[in-house]
Amino acid sequence: MYQHETPAMRLSLLLLVAAALSAAPAAAQMPPIVVPPPVIVQPLVGGGQPVGIQQPGALSPEFYGQSCPRAERIIAEVMQSKQMANPTTAAGVLRVFFHDCFVSGCDASVLIASTQFEKSEHDAEINHSLPGDAFDAVVRAKLALELECPGVVSCADILALASRVLVTMTGGPRYPISLGRRDSLSSSPTAPDVELPHANYTVDHLIQLFTAKGFTVQELVALSGAHTLGFSHCKEFADRLYSFRDKGGKPEAFDPTMNPSLAKGLQAVCKDYLKDPTIAAFNDIMTPGKFDNMYFVNLERGLGLLSTDEELFLDPRTKPLVERYAANSTAFFDDFGRAMEKLSMYGVKTGADGEVRRRCDAYNHGPAMPK
Protein backbone atom coordinates (compact mmCIF):
# COMPACT_ATOMS: atom_id res chain seq x y z
CA MET A 1 0.00 0.00 0.00
CA TYR A 2 2.83 2.39 0.85
CA GLN A 3 5.01 2.78 -2.20
CA HIS A 4 8.78 2.50 -2.28
CA GLU A 5 10.84 4.10 -5.00
CA THR A 6 10.99 1.90 -8.12
CA PRO A 7 13.49 1.86 -11.04
CA ALA A 8 10.81 3.38 -13.28
CA MET A 9 10.22 6.14 -10.76
CA ARG A 10 13.93 6.90 -10.49
CA LEU A 11 14.21 7.07 -14.28
CA SER A 12 11.26 9.42 -14.43
CA LEU A 13 12.85 11.68 -11.85
CA LEU A 14 16.09 11.82 -13.81
CA LEU A 15 14.28 12.61 -17.04
CA LEU A 16 12.42 15.43 -15.36
CA VAL A 17 15.63 16.97 -14.07
CA ALA A 18 16.89 16.99 -17.64
CA ALA A 19 13.72 18.77 -18.73
CA ALA A 20 14.17 21.30 -15.96
CA LEU A 21 17.72 22.05 -17.01
CA SER A 22 16.52 22.78 -20.52
CA ALA A 23 14.14 25.33 -19.03
CA ALA A 24 16.78 26.96 -16.86
CA PRO A 25 18.23 29.38 -19.46
CA ALA A 26 14.83 30.99 -20.01
CA ALA A 27 14.32 31.29 -16.29
CA ALA A 28 17.73 32.87 -15.84
CA GLN A 29 16.65 35.77 -18.06
CA MET A 30 13.98 36.84 -15.59
CA PRO A 31 14.47 40.23 -13.91
CA PRO A 32 15.98 40.31 -10.42
CA ILE A 33 13.61 39.46 -7.57
CA VAL A 34 12.68 42.46 -5.48
CA VAL A 35 12.00 42.03 -1.77
CA PRO A 36 8.43 43.20 -1.10
CA PRO A 37 7.44 45.25 1.94
CA PRO A 38 7.04 43.33 5.18
CA VAL A 39 3.94 41.14 5.19
CA ILE A 40 1.37 41.71 7.90
CA VAL A 41 0.54 38.36 9.46
CA GLN A 42 -3.14 37.83 10.18
CA PRO A 43 -4.06 37.00 13.78
CA LEU A 44 -5.02 33.53 14.87
CA VAL A 45 -8.64 32.54 14.92
CA GLY A 46 -10.35 34.33 17.79
CA GLY A 47 -7.01 35.55 19.11
CA GLY A 48 -5.08 33.92 21.94
CA GLN A 49 -4.16 30.24 21.97
CA PRO A 50 -4.40 28.55 18.51
CA VAL A 51 -6.97 25.82 18.09
CA GLY A 52 -5.63 22.41 19.14
CA ILE A 53 -2.27 23.70 20.42
CA GLN A 54 -1.16 22.27 23.75
CA GLN A 55 -0.76 24.88 26.51
CA PRO A 56 2.87 25.82 27.24
CA GLY A 57 4.56 23.86 30.01
CA ALA A 58 2.90 20.51 29.31
CA LEU A 59 5.89 19.29 27.32
CA SER A 60 9.61 19.94 27.69
CA PRO A 61 12.71 19.76 25.45
CA GLU A 62 14.40 17.88 28.33
CA PHE A 63 11.58 15.39 28.85
CA TYR A 64 13.90 12.40 28.30
CA GLY A 65 16.91 13.98 30.01
CA GLN A 66 16.89 11.34 32.77
CA SER A 67 14.84 8.48 31.34
CA CYS A 68 16.54 8.27 27.90
CA PRO A 69 19.27 10.90 27.56
CA ARG A 70 20.59 9.54 24.24
CA ALA A 71 17.17 9.47 22.56
CA GLU A 72 17.79 12.27 20.07
CA ARG A 73 21.26 10.99 19.20
CA ILE A 74 19.91 7.51 18.53
CA ILE A 75 17.16 8.88 16.29
CA ALA A 76 19.69 11.07 14.45
CA GLU A 77 22.00 8.11 13.81
CA VAL A 78 19.16 5.99 12.44
CA MET A 79 17.91 8.81 10.22
CA GLN A 80 21.38 9.56 8.89
CA SER A 81 21.86 5.93 7.91
CA LYS A 82 18.43 5.73 6.31
CA GLN A 83 18.82 9.04 4.45
CA MET A 84 22.20 7.98 3.04
CA ALA A 85 20.72 4.70 1.81
CA ASN A 86 17.58 6.37 0.40
CA PRO A 87 17.78 10.14 -0.21
CA THR A 88 13.98 10.46 -0.40
CA THR A 89 13.64 9.49 3.28
CA ALA A 90 13.68 13.11 4.49
CA ALA A 91 10.77 14.13 2.29
CA GLY A 92 8.84 10.99 3.20
CA VAL A 93 9.21 11.39 6.96
CA LEU A 94 8.33 15.09 6.74
CA ARG A 95 5.17 14.24 4.78
CA VAL A 96 4.16 11.50 7.22
CA PHE A 97 4.68 13.92 10.10
CA PHE A 98 2.38 16.50 8.49
CA HIS A 99 -0.26 13.87 7.70
CA ASP A 100 -0.10 12.72 11.30
CA CYS A 101 -0.32 16.13 12.96
CA PHE A 102 -3.07 17.55 10.75
CA VAL A 103 -5.37 14.63 11.59
CA SER A 104 -6.26 14.48 15.31
CA GLY A 105 -2.91 16.01 16.30
CA CYS A 106 0.71 14.85 16.55
CA ASP A 107 -0.02 11.49 18.13
CA ALA A 108 1.42 8.85 15.75
CA SER A 109 -2.09 7.79 14.72
CA VAL A 110 -0.89 7.64 11.11
CA LEU A 111 1.57 4.89 12.06
CA ILE A 112 -1.08 2.42 13.19
CA ALA A 113 -1.37 -0.48 10.74
CA SER A 114 -4.77 -1.69 9.61
CA THR A 115 -5.88 -5.21 10.54
CA GLN A 116 -8.70 -7.46 9.37
CA PHE A 117 -10.64 -6.31 12.42
CA GLU A 118 -9.82 -2.61 12.59
CA LYS A 119 -9.13 -0.05 9.87
CA SER A 120 -6.81 2.92 10.42
CA GLU A 121 -5.57 6.07 8.72
CA HIS A 122 -3.66 3.78 6.35
CA ASP A 123 -6.97 3.07 4.60
CA ALA A 124 -7.62 6.71 3.71
CA GLU A 125 -7.10 7.28 -0.01
CA ILE A 126 -4.89 10.33 0.52
CA ASN A 127 -2.52 8.20 2.60
CA HIS A 128 -2.12 5.40 0.07
CA SER A 129 0.90 7.12 -1.48
CA LEU A 130 2.76 7.74 1.78
CA PRO A 131 6.23 6.22 1.28
CA GLY A 132 7.03 2.95 2.98
CA ASP A 133 10.59 4.07 3.56
CA ALA A 134 9.36 6.78 5.94
CA PHE A 135 7.50 4.25 8.07
CA ASP A 136 10.54 1.97 7.99
CA ALA A 137 12.72 4.82 9.27
CA VAL A 138 10.46 5.34 12.30
CA VAL A 139 10.32 1.58 12.97
CA ARG A 140 14.11 1.37 12.93
CA ALA A 141 14.40 4.28 15.34
CA LYS A 142 11.83 2.72 17.67
CA LEU A 143 13.68 -0.61 17.70
CA ALA A 144 16.96 1.12 18.56
CA LEU A 145 15.30 3.10 21.36
CA GLU A 146 13.59 0.04 22.79
CA LEU A 147 17.02 -1.56 23.19
CA GLU A 148 18.37 1.54 24.95
CA CYS A 149 15.37 2.51 27.11
CA PRO A 150 12.35 0.21 26.60
CA GLY A 151 8.87 1.67 26.92
CA VAL A 152 10.05 5.26 27.37
CA VAL A 153 10.05 7.22 24.09
CA SER A 154 6.72 7.59 22.31
CA CYS A 155 6.34 7.05 18.58
CA ALA A 156 4.86 10.56 18.31
CA ASP A 157 8.06 12.04 19.75
CA ILE A 158 10.17 9.87 17.44
CA LEU A 159 8.31 11.19 14.41
CA ALA A 160 8.65 14.81 15.57
CA LEU A 161 12.38 14.47 16.28
CA ALA A 162 13.06 12.49 13.10
CA SER A 163 11.41 15.23 11.03
CA ARG A 164 13.61 17.93 12.56
CA VAL A 165 16.75 15.83 12.20
CA LEU A 166 16.09 15.23 8.51
CA VAL A 167 15.19 18.87 7.79
CA THR A 168 18.48 19.94 9.36
CA MET A 169 20.42 17.13 7.71
CA THR A 170 19.29 18.25 4.25
CA GLY A 171 20.25 21.88 4.85
CA GLY A 172 17.19 23.30 6.59
CA PRO A 173 16.78 25.08 9.95
CA ARG A 174 16.95 23.55 13.39
CA TYR A 175 13.89 24.54 15.41
CA PRO A 176 12.83 23.83 19.02
CA ILE A 177 10.95 20.61 19.77
CA SER A 178 9.27 19.99 23.11
CA LEU A 179 8.86 16.34 24.08
CA GLY A 180 6.50 14.22 26.13
CA ARG A 181 3.80 13.37 23.59
CA ARG A 182 1.75 10.24 24.08
CA ASP A 183 0.71 7.95 21.25
CA SER A 184 -2.92 7.85 20.20
CA LEU A 185 -5.42 5.20 21.23
CA SER A 186 -7.36 5.44 17.96
CA SER A 187 -6.81 6.00 14.23
CA SER A 188 -9.62 7.07 11.90
CA PRO A 189 -9.77 5.64 8.34
CA THR A 190 -12.00 8.50 7.15
CA ALA A 191 -10.58 11.65 8.81
CA PRO A 192 -7.46 12.08 6.60
CA ASP A 193 -9.45 12.48 3.37
CA VAL A 194 -11.47 15.24 5.02
CA GLU A 195 -8.83 17.05 7.07
CA LEU A 196 -5.76 16.99 4.82
CA PRO A 197 -5.19 19.34 1.85
CA HIS A 198 -5.54 17.80 -1.61
CA ALA A 199 -3.46 18.57 -4.69
CA ASN A 200 -6.39 20.25 -6.48
CA TYR A 201 -7.50 22.53 -3.62
CA THR A 202 -7.90 26.23 -4.31
CA VAL A 203 -6.13 28.79 -2.14
CA ASP A 204 -9.52 29.63 -0.62
CA HIS A 205 -9.92 26.01 0.44
CA LEU A 206 -6.37 25.81 1.77
CA ILE A 207 -6.75 28.97 3.83
CA GLN A 208 -10.08 27.73 5.20
CA LEU A 209 -8.52 24.39 6.15
CA PHE A 210 -5.47 25.89 7.85
CA THR A 211 -7.40 28.68 9.57
CA ALA A 212 -9.82 26.15 11.07
CA LYS A 213 -6.84 24.52 12.77
CA GLY A 214 -5.44 27.83 14.04
CA PHE A 215 -2.74 28.43 11.41
CA THR A 216 -2.21 31.72 9.59
CA VAL A 217 -1.77 32.36 5.87
CA GLN A 218 1.92 32.97 6.51
CA GLU A 219 2.25 29.58 8.22
CA LEU A 220 0.38 27.93 5.33
CA VAL A 221 2.89 29.32 2.81
CA ALA A 222 5.91 28.61 5.01
CA LEU A 223 4.86 24.99 5.59
CA SER A 224 4.24 24.59 1.86
CA GLY A 225 7.97 25.20 1.47
CA ALA A 226 8.49 21.61 2.63
CA HIS A 227 7.77 20.76 -1.01
CA THR A 228 11.37 21.72 -1.65
CA LEU A 229 12.00 18.04 -0.85
CA GLY A 230 10.49 14.90 -2.33
CA PHE A 231 8.27 14.01 -5.24
CA SER A 232 4.63 13.69 -6.25
CA HIS A 233 2.99 11.01 -8.34
CA CYS A 234 1.82 12.00 -11.80
CA LYS A 235 -1.85 11.52 -10.96
CA GLU A 236 -1.54 14.47 -8.56
CA PHE A 237 -0.84 16.94 -11.39
CA ALA A 238 -1.97 15.13 -14.55
CA ASP A 239 -4.92 17.51 -14.89
CA ARG A 240 -2.41 20.28 -15.65
CA LEU A 241 -0.81 18.27 -18.47
CA TYR A 242 -3.58 16.52 -20.37
CA SER A 243 -6.99 17.77 -21.59
CA PHE A 244 -6.50 21.07 -19.77
CA ARG A 245 -9.20 23.70 -20.25
CA ASP A 246 -9.11 27.31 -19.16
CA LYS A 247 -11.85 28.90 -17.05
CA GLY A 248 -13.85 29.59 -20.19
CA GLY A 249 -13.69 25.96 -21.28
CA LYS A 250 -11.16 26.52 -24.07
CA PRO A 251 -8.82 23.51 -24.51
CA GLU A 252 -5.10 24.10 -23.97
CA ALA A 253 -2.07 21.91 -24.63
CA PHE A 254 -1.29 22.19 -20.90
CA ASP A 255 -1.78 24.59 -18.02
CA PRO A 256 -0.42 27.87 -19.46
CA THR A 257 0.91 28.94 -16.06
CA MET A 258 3.52 26.18 -16.37
CA ASN A 259 6.91 26.72 -17.95
CA PRO A 260 6.49 25.17 -21.45
CA SER A 261 9.70 23.13 -21.22
CA LEU A 262 8.63 21.71 -17.88
CA ALA A 263 5.11 20.92 -19.12
CA LYS A 264 6.38 19.09 -22.20
CA GLY A 265 8.93 17.18 -20.15
CA LEU A 266 6.24 16.14 -17.69
CA GLN A 267 3.92 15.06 -20.50
CA ALA A 268 6.62 12.72 -21.74
CA VAL A 269 7.50 11.42 -18.28
CA CYS A 270 3.92 10.85 -17.14
CA LYS A 271 2.38 9.49 -20.38
CA ASP A 272 1.92 6.01 -18.87
CA TYR A 273 0.90 7.08 -15.36
CA LEU A 274 -2.49 5.36 -15.61
CA LYS A 275 -0.76 2.03 -16.27
CA ASP A 276 2.01 2.66 -13.74
CA PRO A 277 0.79 4.80 -10.81
CA THR A 278 4.29 4.83 -9.25
CA ILE A 279 5.66 7.23 -11.89
CA ALA A 280 6.55 10.46 -10.14
CA ALA A 281 8.39 13.75 -10.48
CA PHE A 282 10.38 15.90 -8.09
CA ASN A 283 8.44 18.70 -6.40
CA ASP A 284 11.51 20.93 -6.67
CA ILE A 285 13.12 20.06 -9.98
CA MET A 286 16.20 22.23 -9.44
CA THR A 287 17.52 21.10 -6.02
CA PRO A 288 15.28 18.15 -5.10
CA GLY A 289 17.50 16.75 -2.35
CA LYS A 290 18.29 20.02 -0.60
CA PHE A 291 16.13 21.90 1.86
CA ASP A 292 16.29 25.47 0.56
CA ASN A 293 14.03 28.21 -0.79
CA MET A 294 14.23 27.07 -4.42
CA TYR A 295 10.62 25.84 -4.25
CA PHE A 296 9.49 29.47 -4.07
CA VAL A 297 11.89 30.60 -6.79
CA ASN A 298 10.45 27.83 -8.98
CA LEU A 299 6.91 29.13 -8.47
CA GLU A 300 7.92 32.52 -9.85
CA ARG A 301 9.32 30.78 -12.95
CA GLY A 302 6.32 28.57 -13.67
CA LEU A 303 8.16 25.52 -12.39
CA GLY A 304 5.66 24.57 -9.69
CA LEU A 305 4.47 20.98 -9.92
CA LEU A 306 1.07 20.89 -8.23
CA SER A 307 -1.73 23.30 -9.03
CA THR A 308 -1.89 24.24 -5.34
CA ASP A 309 1.79 25.18 -5.52
CA GLU A 310 1.41 27.51 -8.48
CA GLU A 311 -1.75 29.09 -7.10
CA LEU A 312 0.22 30.31 -4.11
CA PHE A 313 2.12 32.55 -6.53
CA LEU A 314 -1.01 33.65 -8.37
CA ASP A 315 -3.21 34.53 -5.40
CA PRO A 316 -2.75 38.10 -4.05
CA ARG A 317 -3.03 36.89 -0.45
CA THR A 318 -0.10 34.50 -0.74
CA LYS A 319 1.98 35.93 -3.59
CA PRO A 320 3.83 38.49 -1.40
CA LEU A 321 4.94 35.68 0.89
CA VAL A 322 6.12 33.52 -2.02
CA GLU A 323 8.11 36.49 -3.35
CA ARG A 324 9.56 37.21 0.07
CA TYR A 325 10.73 33.64 0.63
CA ALA A 326 12.10 33.38 -2.92
CA ALA A 327 14.22 36.46 -2.31
CA ASN A 328 15.23 35.74 1.28
CA SER A 329 16.06 32.20 2.38
CA THR A 330 16.68 33.36 5.95
CA ALA A 331 13.13 34.70 6.19
CA PHE A 332 11.81 31.38 4.91
CA PHE A 333 13.92 29.32 7.32
CA ASP A 334 12.86 31.48 10.28
CA ASP A 335 9.16 31.28 9.43
CA PHE A 336 9.31 27.59 8.55
CA GLY A 337 11.00 26.78 11.85
CA ARG A 338 8.38 28.67 13.83
CA ALA A 339 5.56 27.05 11.87
CA MET A 340 7.02 23.56 12.39
CA GLU A 341 7.44 24.18 16.10
CA LYS A 342 3.78 25.21 16.28
CA LEU A 343 2.65 22.29 14.10
CA SER A 344 4.53 19.85 16.33
CA MET A 345 2.38 20.99 19.27
CA TYR A 346 -0.93 20.66 17.47
CA GLY A 347 -3.39 18.42 19.32
CA VAL A 348 -0.71 16.53 21.27
CA LYS A 349 -1.82 14.02 23.87
CA THR A 350 -0.38 13.66 27.36
CA GLY A 351 -1.00 11.49 30.39
CA ALA A 352 -4.00 9.17 30.25
CA ASP A 353 -5.06 10.56 26.86
CA GLY A 354 -2.50 8.30 25.21
CA GLU A 355 0.17 5.68 25.73
CA VAL A 356 3.79 4.91 24.87
CA ARG A 357 3.48 2.15 22.31
CA ARG A 358 5.85 -0.78 22.36
CA ARG A 359 5.45 -0.97 18.58
CA CYS A 360 4.66 2.08 16.50
CA ASP A 361 2.24 0.23 14.22
CA ALA A 362 0.08 -1.32 16.95
CA TYR A 363 -1.67 -0.31 20.18
CA ASN A 364 -0.41 -1.89 23.37
CA HIS A 365 -3.84 -3.23 24.34
CA GLY A 366 -5.99 -2.59 21.28
CA PRO A 367 -7.79 0.58 20.13
CA ALA A 368 -9.82 2.69 22.50
CA MET A 369 -13.50 1.88 22.35
CA PRO A 370 -15.96 4.72 21.64
CA LYS A 371 -17.63 6.05 24.78
N, C-alpha and C positions, 0 to 999 in steps of 0.2 A: 504493500500500500504506500509506504514511504519510499520515494525513489532515490536511488543512488545514481551518481554520474555514470553514464554509459559511454562507450567509444564513439557512438554516433553523436551524443551530446557534446563531447569534447571537440569533435571535428566541426560541429556547427558553431561552437564558440570561437574556434580559430578562424573559420571563414568570416565570421562577423567582424572580428578584429581587423581582418584584411579590408573589409568593406569600409570600416570606420577610418582606416588610414587613408583610403582613397578620398574620403570626404574632408580630411583634415586641412588640405591646402585652402579650400574654399572658406572653411571656418576661420583660418588664420588671418583672412583678409578683413574680418569684422573689425569695426572701430573699437578703440579701447573701452573697457568697462568703467563706467563712472559710479563711484559710491553714492548711493542716494542718501537723502537726509535720514536721520535716525527714525526708526519705525516705532510708533506708539503701540505698545502691547495692550491688548484689550484685557480688562479684568476678568477674573474667574467668575464662573456662574454664581450669582448671588453674593459675591464677595466672600472673604474669609477663607476657611479651609476648603480645598477642592473636594469634589465629590469622590468618595471612595478612598481618599488618602488617609493612611494611618496617622494618628496624632503623634507629634514629636515625643521622643522619650520611650516609646514602646520597644523600639529596636535600638541596636548599638553597633557601631563598627567593630567593637571589641567583644562582641557576644561570645565568640569562641576562644577568647584569650587564654582561658584556663582549661576549658574542656577539650579543645582541639586546636592548639596554637599554630600548627602547621597547615591548617585547612586551606588557606588561600594559596600557599606554596604548592601543595599537592595538586590542587585544581589547575594552577598555572602550568605545572609540569605536564600534566595529562593533555591540556589544551595545546601546548606547544608541540608535543609529539603528534597529536592528531592533525593539527594545522599543517605541519610539515609534510605529513603523509598525504593529506587531502586539502589543498588550498581553498576549497569552497566551504570548509568547516566553519569559519568565522561568520560568513553570511548566513549559513544554516542555523547556527546556534542563536544568532541575533534575531532571526525571523521567528524561531520557536519561542524565544523569550517574549517577543511582542505578542504573538498569538496566545501565549499563556496569560500575560498580564491583562490584556484587553478583554478577556473573557473570565469573569468572576474574580479577577485580581491575580497577583503574582503568587500562585499557590501550587505550581507544578501539576495542575489538573490536566494540562495538555499531555503530560507524560504517561498518564494512565492508559494501559493497553485494554482494548476491548476483549471481551470473552463471549462465549456462546450464551452466557446468562445475562451479561450486562454490557451495554454499549457505552462508549465514552466519546470525548472530543475527537478521537481518531476517526470516527465515523462521519464527521461533518465534511461536506464536499470541499470546503475551502482549505481543509487540513490535509487532503489527500496528497498534495504535492509537497508537504513538508519533508525535508531531506532526511533519510535514514541515518546519514552520517552524523547529523546533529544529535539525534537521540543516542547514538552509539557513544558520542563524546561524553554525554552526561552520565551514561551507564558506567563508562570506564572511570570517570572521576568518583562516582559513588562507590564503586568496588574498592578503589584505592583508599578512600576515606574510611570505609567500613573496616579495613585492615588496621588503620591507624587509630581510629576512635569510633568503634561501633555504636550505632544508634544515636549519634550526636548531631551530625550536620544534616539539615533537611535538604531535600531535592530542590525545593524552591530557592534556597540560598545558593546551592550549587549552580543553578541555572543563571541566577543574577550575577554571581561572581565570574562564571565562565564567560558570560557576555562581555563584561568589562575587560577581562583579561584579553579576549580576542580582539576587541575594538582597539585596545592599546597596542597589542602585538602587531596589528596591521597598519599602525601609524596614527591612530585616532587618540582622543583625549582620555586621560584617566580621571574619573569622577568618583565622588564619595558613594559608598554603598553601606547602608546599615544592615545588620544581620539579626537573625532571630525569627525568621518566617517559619511558619508551620506549613506542612503539606496538606492539601485539600482532602476532604472525606467524600467528595463527589466529583463527577465530571460529566457535563451535559453534552450529548451528541447533537443537539439542535442549536445551542447558544452561539457557537462560532460563526455559523452562516448568517446570523442576525447581527452580531455585535462587531464583527471584524470588517474593515474596509475592503471592498472588491475593486478589481482592476478597472472596471468601467464606471465607477462612481464619479459624479460631478463634484466640483469643489464645494457647492452648496451642501451636498450630502456628506462630504468629508468633514466640513466644519460642524455640521449638525451632530455627527457621530462623536467627534472629539469633544465638542462643547458639553455634550450630555455627560461625559465622563470627567469634566472639570479641567480640560486642557484648552489652551488658547490657540489662536491661529498661528502665532509664532512657534509654539511647541509642535503643532501639526507639521509645519514646514521643516523645522529643525529635525524632527524624527524621520521625516521622509528622506532626509539625507543619508539614512542608513542604506538606501538603494545604491550608494556608491560601491557597495560590495554585492556579490552574488549574481544570480541570473533568474530569468523568468521563462516559463514555458511558452511556446509559440501561441497556444490557445488563449493566453492572457492578453495578447495584443494583435491577434490575427484580424480583428475587425478593422484595424487601421491599415492593413495591407491588401486585403482582398474585398472586392465588392463594396468599396467605401462610397458613401453618398454624403454630400454636404447637407446643411440644414434645410436647403430647399429641395432636396431629393435628387440633385444632379449627380450622376455617377462620376467618380474620380478614379484615377489609376491607383491612388493610395491617399492617405491622409495628407493634405497639402501642408500641414504644419511640420511634417517630418522633413529632414534633410533628404533630398532625392537619392543621393548615393546610399544613405543608410536604408531607406525604404526599399530600394531595388535589391540591396544585399540581403535584407531580411526576407524579401519575397522568395529569393533563391534558397536561402537557408531553411525556411519554414514550409516549403511547398508540399512536403509530405507529412505535415504535423498531425493530420487526421489519422494517418496510418501508424505513425510513431509519436505518441503523445509525450515522449521524453525529450524531443528536440527542444532546445532552449537557446537563449541568447543572453549575453551579459547585460545587466542593468546599466552599468557604466562601461561603455565600450572602449574608453580611452585608458583608464587605469583600474581595471576590474578587481585586482587583488589588493588595492591600497585604499585605506580609509582616508579620504581627502575631500575637498570641496568640488571635485571635477563633475560630480553629478549635477550640480547647479550650473556650472559652466556649459555642460552639455545641453541643458534645457534652453539656454539662450541661443544655442546653435541649431536647434531642431533635432538634437540627438537624444531626446528622451524616448524611452522604450514604451512605457505604458501610457495610456491616454490620461490617467490621473496625474502622471508625472508632468506631461507637457501642459496640462491645464493649470498647474501651479504657476507657470510662467505667463499664461494668458489672462488669468483672473486678476483684476486690479487689487483685490484684497491680499493676494499672496505674492504677486509679482515683485513688489519692493523688497520682500524678504529674500526671494530667489536671487535678485540682483545683488543684494547686500552680501549674501553668503558666497556668491560666485566671485565677488571682488575681494572678499576678506575671509580667509580661511580661519583666522583666529576668532572672528565673530561667530562663525559656524560652530567651531569646536566648543566655544564657551556655552553657546545656547544648546547645543546637542547634549553636552555633559549635564547641564541643569535639567533638561527635559528627561534624560535617561534616569537621573537620580529621582525625579518626581515619579516617573513611570514605575520604577522599581518599588515604590511604596504604595502603588495603587492596590487597594483592596486586599492588603496582606492579612494573613490570619495568624493569631498568636494564641498561646494557651490551649484551652480545651476546644477552640474552634478548628483545630487541626491536629496533625500528628507528625512525627518524624518517621518517614517510611524506611523500612529496611531495604526495600527495592523500589526504585523510582517508578516502575511501571505497574505496581500493584499496591493496594491498600494493605495495611497490616492485618486488619480483621474484617475486610470487606467494606463495601461502600456504606455511607450513612443512609439510613432509611428515612424517607420523608416523614415529617411530623404531622 
